[in-house]
Amino acid sequence: MFQTLIQRLLQRRHFWRYATFSEVAELYISRTMRLFALRMIAVFTSIYLVQHDYSLLFLALFWSVFFGYKVLFSWPSALIIARIGPKHCTLISNILAAVSMIFLPFVPQYGLWALGLWCIFQASSTCLYDLCYLVDFSKVKNMEHAGKEIAYMNIFEKVASGVSPVIGGLLAFVAGPEVVMILAATLFLVAAAPLFKSGEPTRTHQKLMFRGFPWRTTWRSLVAEAAVGYDGFVTGTAWTLFMVLVIFVGDGNEVYVKVGLLSSVTLVAALLASYTFGKLIDHRRGGELLRAGALLNSFTHVMRAFVSTPVNVVFANVINETATTGYSMAFTRGMFDTADISGKRIVYMSLIEAVANLGNALGALLLAVIIMFVPDEGGLRLFFIISAFVTLLIMTPRFMLYRK
């Protein structure tokens, strides 16, 4: 039903690729369902651990291990995808994600054992899925209108990311966070189903080799992607911890609703920005958009260091959502073009996935080091200021697409 609705809404605007639009529609609906499940629990995992008396230093070190494991799992993920294809690997990743949700509710009883098992299954799932999505979408996109297709994908992502924290927060407040985990596990299992109405978009049983890889034309994008990953940790994990420990300290289960609402109020800004930015990218303005978005994003991190009220949080979230949407869409389009011309799509995407997780891990480690010397609130505020300079590296790739 959802796939039919998407096709009716968008297919008339995609007449140039009628023969293969169904593949993009499959990706739209599958990713929307996956993100709906993921965003329901991703925002609340740190909150859940804070409520069970895990310290900020422990959480920073835990997330560094989580993302460090994903760095190591990036290459095995690439080998599996080359062997059986991204769609079959998406099914595997969703099963792993569903299994991971079995362990999180047992953290209060079994501590590190349950948390470690959740970490392994969830990190393996997200690493495998992210790489599957990059390979699949970069293969089935339309060359001439990829900016518009990325915009539509971004719109569906933002709807899922905007609505799910509110629903998850309300469920966690009314019925407890464990109910959210059960619902997320169910959605993970269902999310891969739409993909199997068509075949694999890439050859299976491929052999991956680094010989002949175009390092000269890709290394800048890899450095920038590490900064993108770092930025993801700042905005996703560190900012959530700041809201819980500073803005809504002592609010009990109400904090799930409040953080969910504040994570969702940026939805309108994100939707408007997505379509506009997609048109800019297709008109060869992606390079300018990438730089402007990165600068505005850096400014937002400075703002976060001085936030003290929920109103300030909303203001910072709206600006950050606009900035992140701009630079991420422009970066994604340039990255897909680089994958096309590299001749080694899966190898390049596996490196992208590895360095993104490396950036996340380094961000978590930096926060841990800062917290050792400047505890809690002060350490978080200092971390945001430092992050404003680190994330300027997002501007550094020189994608060939934007030089034309």
N, C-alpha and C positions, 0 to 999 in steps of 0.2 A: 504493500500500500504506500509506504513512504517513498519507495523508489519511483513508483508510478507518478506520485505527486511531484517529485523533483523533476522528472522528465517533462511533465506537462508545463511546469513553470519555466524551465530553462532551455528546453530543446529547441524552441523556435528561435532563440537567440544564439544557438550553436549550430545553425544549418550547415556550416562549413565542415563539420565533423560528425555528421549524422551517423555514419557507419560505426563509429566507435564511442559515441557519447554514452552508451549504456555502461561502459567500463568506468567512466568518470562518475556517473550516477551511483554505481555500486560503491565506489570509494567514498562519495559524499555521505551516503547513509550509514555505511559501516563505521566510518571514522566518527560520525556524529554520535552514534550509539556508544562506541568505545569511550569517547571523551566524556560523554554524559556520566558513564560509570566511574571513569578515572577521576574526574573533577569532584565528584561527590565525596570521594575518600581522600584525595591527595591533599586538599586544603586542611582536612581534619585530622590527618595522621599525627602531625606535630602537636596539635591541640590535645589529642587523645593521650599522647605520651606525657605532655606537661601535666595533665590532670592526674596522672599516675606517678607524679613526683620525680620524673626524670629532669635533670638539670639542663640548663642551656648549654653548658660545656659538653655534657654527654651527647646532647642532640646534635651539636655541631660535628662532633667526632663520628657519631653514628651516620650522619648523612655523607660525610667524607668517605666512609667505608662503603656505603650504599652505591655512590656514584663511582668510586674506585673500582668496585666489582664490575660495574657496567662497562668501564673502559676495557677491562680484561675480556669481557664477554663479547665485545664488538666484533672481533675477527671470527670467533666460532659462529656467531650469528650470520656473518657474511657467507661463510662456508655452507651453512645449512640452507640459506636462501638460494645460493648458486646451485645447490643439489636438487631441491624440491620446488623452488619457486616462492615468491613473496606471498601469494594467497594462501597456500597451505601452511606457511610459517605463521601467518596471521592467526589462523585457527589454533595453532600450537601456543602462540603467545597469549591468546585469550583464555585458553584452558589453564595455563600457568598462572595468569592473573586471578582467575576464579579460585584456584587452589590456594593461592597466597592469602585470600581473605578468610580461610579457615583458621589461620594461625593468629591473626591480629587480636581477636577477642580474648585469646588466652594469655596475652602479655601480663595482665595483672596477677595471674596464678603462676605462670612458669617463667616470667621475666625474660632474660636474654635468649633462652632456648627458643621460645615462641617468636621473639622479635627477629632472631637470626634466620629462622626458617621463612618468615614473611619477607625478609630482606632478600634472600636468595631467589625465591620464586617471583617476587614482584620486580626485582631488578632485572632478572633474566627476561621476564615478560615484556617490560617496557623497552629494553634494549632491542630485543628481537622485533617488536612491533614497530618501533620508530624507524628502524632500518627497512623493514618491509614497506612501510608507507612511502618512504623517500624513493625507494627503487620503483615501486609500482606507479606512483603519481608522475615521477619524472619520465617514465616510459610511455604512459598513455595520454599525457597532456598534448594539447595542440600547440605547435611551434609559434604560430602567428598570434594566438590569442591566449597564451599561457597566463598573462597577467590577469585577465578577466577570470580565468578558471581558478587561479590561486585566490582571487578575491571572493568568488563564490564559496570555495572551500573554507576560507577564513570566516565568512559570514556564518556558515553552518557550525564551525568550531566555536565562534563567539556565542552563538545562541546556546549551544550545549554547555559551554563554560560559564555562561551567565545565569542560566536557569538552574543547573544542577546544584551549585552551592546553596541556593535558597531552599530547594526541596530537601537536599541532604541535611541542611541545618535544622529545618523544621522537624524532620524525622528524628534526628539525633536528640532534639530538645524534648519531643513528645514521647518517643519510644526508646530512646537510647542509641548511642553510636553503633551498637552491634547490629541493629536492624538495617542501618545504612550499609554496613558491610555485606549483609546477606543480599540486599537488593543489587549492590554493585557486582557481586559475584554472578548473579543471574544475568545481568546485562552483558557482562564480559562473554559469557557463553553464547549469547544470541548474536553478538555484534559481528561475528565473522560470516554468518550465513549469507548475507547479500552478495558477497564476493564470488560465490561459486556458480553464478549464472553464466559466467564466461570463463574461458581458459586462462592459463597463466600468461602474463604479458611478456615474460622473458624466457629465454631458453633455459631448460633444466639441465642438470648434470654438467654444469660449467666447471672449468678449472680456473681458479683465481691465481694470478701471479702479479707480483710487483714489477717484474721486468718490463721496461718500456713505459712505466707510469710517468705522466708529465708533471714532475715535481715543480718545474719552473713556473708553470701557469696555474698551479693549484696551491702553493704553499701559503700565499697571502690569505686565501679564503679559509684555510685551515686554522691559521692564527686568529682570524676574525671570528670563526665559529667557536673557538675556545672562549672568546670574550662573550659570545652569545650565550653559551652554556653557563658561564659565570653569572651573567645577568639574570638567567633563569632562576638560579639559586637565590639571588638577592631578592627578586620580585616574588618568587613563589614561596620559598621556605623562610628566609630571614624576615621578610615583611610580615608574614603570618605570625611568626614568633613575637615580633615587635607588637603587633596588635593584641595578642593574647597576654603578654607579660607586662605591657605598659599601658595600652589604651583601655583594655577590658579586664584588667587584673581582678581576680576574685569573683567573677560573674557566674561560675558554675557552668551548667549545661547551656545557659543562655548565650554563652560565648559562641556556640556553634551557629546560632541564628544570626547573631550580630556580624560575625566574620563573613558568613554566607551572604548576607545582604550587602555588606560593603564590597564584597568581591563581585557582586552582580550589578551594581548601580552604573557601571561603565558600559553596559551592553549597548545602549543607543549610540554612544560615541564610537564604539568599535564597529558597529554595523555601517554607520555613515562613512567612516574612514575607509573601510575595506573596499567598498565599491569605487570610491574616488581614487584611492591609491592604485587599484587595479588598472584603471584607465591611464593613469600617469605612467605606469610601468610599460604598458603596451605602446605608449607614445615615446618610448626611449628616455623617460625622465627618471628611471629607477636609480641611477647613480646619485642624483641630487636628493631624491627621497631617502635613500639609505643614509646619507650624511646628515640630513636634517633630523631624521628620526633618532639617530644615534646621539646627536647633540642634545635634543630635547629629553631623551631618556636619561642622559647623564645629569642634566639639570634637575630631573625629578628625584634622583637619588640624593642630591644635596638637600632638596626640600624635605625629604623623609627624615633627615637628621634633626629637623626642628618641629616635627609634627607632635601635637599634644592632645588633640581632640578628635572625635569622630568626624566632624565637619572637615578638618584638615585632611583626614584619611581619604574622604570622598574626593576632595579636590586633587590630591596627589594621585589617586587611582585613575581619575579621568585623564589627566595629562599623560600619565605613564601608559595607559592603554592606547592612546592615540600615537604616542611615540613608538611603542613596541610594535604596533600594527604596521606602521610605516616602514621601519627598518627591516622587520622580519619578512614582509612580503617582497620588498626589493631584494633582500639577500637571498630569499628562496628562489626567486626567478633567476638571478645570476648563478646560483648554485646549480640549478637544473640545467642551465645552458652549459656550464662547465662540465657537468656529468655527460652531456650529449657529445661534446667535442673531445672528451678525454679518451674515449674508446674503452674505458674500464669503469663502467658505471657503478657496479657493485663494490669494487675496490675503493673508488673515490667516496661513495656514500658510507662505507664502513669506517673510513678515516674521519669523515665528518661526524659520524656518531661517536667515535672514540674521543675526538678532541672536545666535542660538546660536553660529554660526561667528565672529561678531564677538567674542563673549566668549572663545572659544578663542584667537583671534588676539591679543587684548589680554593674555591670560594668558601666551602665549608671549613676547610683547614685554616684559612686565614681568619675566619670568624672565631674558631676555637683558640687560636693564638692570641687574638685580641682580648677575648674573654678572660684568658689567664691573667692578663695585666689590668684590664679595665672591665670589671664584672658587670653583667646584666645590662641594664638600660644604657649606661654610658658606653659600653662596648658595642652595642648594636648601633647607636648613633654614630660612633666613630667609624664603624664598618661601612655605613652608608656613604659617608664622605669619601673614604678611600675608594669605594666602588665607583663613584662618579668619574674618577680618573681611569680606573682599569677598563671600564666599559667603552671608553673612547676608541679602543682598538677595533670595535665593531666597524668603524669607518674605513679601515685599512685595505679591504680587498680591492683588487683592480680587475673586476670581471670584464672579460672581452666584450660581452654583450653591450655594456654601457659605454664602450669606447667607439662604437660604430656611429 
